[in-house]
Amino acid sequence: MLDGLGYAAIAIGFVLMTLGILEIGGLFNVTLGLMLVMGGCLAMFAGSRGREADPEEAFRRQLEDL
């Protein structure tokens, strides 16, 4: 769930930064977009922490799939 929220925040942040660079909203949109991108990256990182708690177990599962 946090991954999807993070991707959405990054996409909206890039749109806002592009609009700010094109002088639609100016420096406010660039700053707001940069903050959204950073927040999206943190959200994606927080969402991925719980998935692979044990790297050895993940490696064993990958070997079993072969």
N, C-alpha and C positions, 0 to 999 in steps of 0.2 A: 504494500500500500504506500509506504513512504517512497519507494522507487518511482511510482507513477506521479506522486506529488512533486518529487524532485525534478523529474523530466519536464513536467508542466511549468514549474517555476523557472527552469532554465530556458525553455522556449519563450515564455513571456518576457523574461529578462533580455534575451537577445533581440526580440522585437522592439522593446522599449529603448535599448541602446542604439539600435539602428535608427529609430525615429529621432532620438536625441542628436545623433550625428548628422542627420539630415535637417537639423534645426527646427524640428517639430517638438517643442517642449524643452529643447536645449539641454543644458547641463543637468537639470532636474531629472529628465528621463534617463540620461546616461548613468547618473548616480543610483537612481532607483533600480534600473536594470542590472547594474553591477551587484547591488545588494541582493536582488532576487536570484541571480546566478550563483552567488556564494551560498545563499540559503538553500538553494536546490541541491548544490553539491553536498552540503552537510546533511541534508535530508536523505539523499541517496546513500551516503556513507553510513548513516545511522541505521538505515533499513537493511543494509547488507551485513551488519555485524553479527546478527543472530543466526544467519544461515549456516555458515561453516565454522562451528565452534571448534571442531576437532579436525585439523587438516589431514591427519593420518586416516581417519574414518572416511573422509571424502576421497582420498586416494584409493582406499580399498574398494569403495563403491565403483570408482572408475575402472579399476582392474576387473571387477566382476562383470561389467558391461561389455568388456571385450570378449 
